[in-house]
Amino acid sequence: MSLVAALLLTLGVLDLVRWSPDATAPRRTALALAAGAVAAVTLGLLAAPGAGAIALAAVGVLAALVWVAADSPRLRASGRTPLAAITVLLLAVLALVPAAPPVTGPLARWYAGLDLPGLSGVGVQGALTAVAGTLFLLASANRVVRLVLSAAGTPPVTGEASLRGGRLLGPLERTFILGLALAGDLTAAAVVIAAKGVLRLPEIRSAKQEQRGAADVVTEYFLVGTFTSWLLAVGVAALVRLAG
């Protein structure tokens, strides 16, 4: 699962640097690519010696290049091309999991020396995937949610105008659900899900009062975006569980 961690870490760092899911300046995009590449190379050097380091760095850098190229303003309008690109990237990396290099470098030795009771049953690959997945959920997941909305024919801008704060609440919600899922407390996660619907209901009703038909668009934006966000959090939790 080290290759999966390299993919999630690189994209997470890249999108944290460019942050906004809207179009970014070429200079900032280049800086984000450089940050992602540095993260991939650093992970390779710390997690796996020799050929393993090259494999991790190569996967991360290639994923960053493909993601930025597919998520360009011209291809982002329909959302389908970037979604297809990230899906293919993930499936390809998952197919290579049996050949992935184990985490045996300085990172593994440092992790073994932590001696924290709460991590006694968590392997280094599971911890690494959890950290990388959290970074992915902070910013990259926002971009994925907006792409799904565009592909579903629900303009993200329309929904954002009525339901504000999604760009900040989304990452917090996904991170919280990830933590609860990894802790095995699915009941608390269900409470969070229910609470969000109750809190957003007045805003949806307000949109209906202000503009006829707007409630339908906002409701679709809320449902599609929320379920996509939850699925991403659960998907990352499944990857962490798979990594051990």
Beta strands, then each sheet from edge to edge (+ up, - down):
end
